[in-house]
Amino acid sequence: MLPKPAKRVGLDPKDIQSSSSRSNGVRLAERLRSTEIPGMSSPLFDFSHLSPEERIQLAEELWDSLLPTDVPVTEDLGAELDRRLERHRKDPDRGRPAEDVLRDIEQRGR
């Protein structure tokens, strides 16, 4: 369970009670999104009392609350994605499944 946010944010503790469900992260993200952020000069939420695990969980929930249209694709990224898609279309058998690559990375770290 995530601790109560800083009072100046004005978040209701029920917005982040059990962060085990995606809906709580979405509720928190929606509430934070509705708060004005003038130049992000000061944090809206005091993260200092959160453990690293809780910070990661909050970041994951905030990220999951975004719609694909919320994440901008720069011109450079769009060009790179187009290049990769074209390369895949020319040779669809090239490469390895992501699961295999991730398993290899995990085994190297042991």
C-alpha positions in Angstrom: 0.0 0.0 0.0 1.3 3.4 -0.9 1.6 6.1 1.8 -0.5 9.2 1.8 0.7 11.9 -0.6 1.8 15.3 0.5 -1.1 17.5 1.7 -0.5 20.3 -0.7 -1.4 18.1 -3.6 -4.9 17.6 -2.3 -5.2 14.0 -3.3 -7.6 11.8 -1.5 -5.8 8.8 0.1 -8.4 6.4 -1.5 -7.0 7.4 -4.9 -3.8 5.5 -4.2 -4.8 3.0 -1.5 -4.1 -0.4 -3.0 -1.8 0.1 -5.9 -2.1 -3.6 -6.8 -4.9 -2.7 -9.2 -4.5 -0.7 -12.4 -7.6 1.4 -11.7 -6.0 3.0 -8.7 -3.0 4.1 -10.8 -5.3 5.4 -13.4 -7.3 7.3 -10.8 -4.1 8.8 -9.4 -2.8 9.7 -12.9 -6.1 11.3 -13.8 -6.1 13.4 -10.6 -2.5 14.5 -11.1 -3.3 15.3 -14.7 -6.1 17.6 -13.7 -3.8 19.5 -11.3 -2.2 22.6 -12.9 1.5 22.3 -13.4 3.0 25.7 -14.0 6.3 24.8 -15.6 6.8 21.8 -13.2 8.8 24.1 -10.9 7.7 22.2 -7.8 6.7 18.6 -7.4 3.0 17.8 -7.1 3.7 14.8 -5.0 6.3 14.2 -2.3 8.0 10.9 -3.4 10.7 11.0 -0.6 8.7 8.8 1.7 8.1 6.1 -0.9 10.3 3.0 -1.1 12.0 2.3 -4.4 9.6 -0.5 -5.0 6.6 1.9 -4.4 8.1 4.5 -6.7 8.6 1.9 -9.5 5.0 0.7 -9.0 3.7 4.3 -9.1 5.7 5.0 -12.3 4.3 1.8 -13.9 0.8 2.7 -13.0 1.2 6.3 -14.3 2.7 4.9 -17.6 -0.1 2.3 -17.9 -2.7 5.1 -17.5 -1.6 6.8 -20.7 -3.3 6.3 -24.0 -1.2 5.6 -27.1 -2.2 9.1 -28.3 -0.8 10.6 -25.1 2.8 9.6 -26.0 4.2 11.8 -28.7 6.2 10.2 -31.6 9.0 12.5 -32.7 9.9 12.7 -36.3 13.1 10.8 -35.7 11.4 8.0 -33.8 8.7 7.8 -36.5 11.4 7.4 -39.2 13.2 4.7 -37.1 9.9 2.8 -36.6 9.2 3.0 -40.4 12.8 1.8 -41.1 12.3 -1.2 -38.8 8.9 -2.1 -40.2 10.2 -2.0 -43.7 13.2 -4.2 -42.8 10.8 -6.6 -41.1 8.6 -6.7 -44.2 11.6 -7.5 -46.4 12.8 -10.3 -44.1 10.1 -11.4 -41.6 12.1 -14.4 -40.5 15.0 -12.3 -39.3 15.3 -11.8 -35.5 14.3 -13.7 -32.5 11.2 -13.6 -30.2 11.4 -11.1 -27.4 10.9 -13.8 -24.8 14.1 -15.6 -26.0 16.1 -12.4 -25.9 14.8 -11.4 -22.4 15.5 -14.9 -21.1 19.1 -14.7 -22.5 19.6 -11.3 -20.8 18.3 -12.6 -17.5 20.6 -15.7 -17.6 23.7 -13.5 -18.4 23.0 -11.5 -15.2 23.2 -14.5 -13.0 
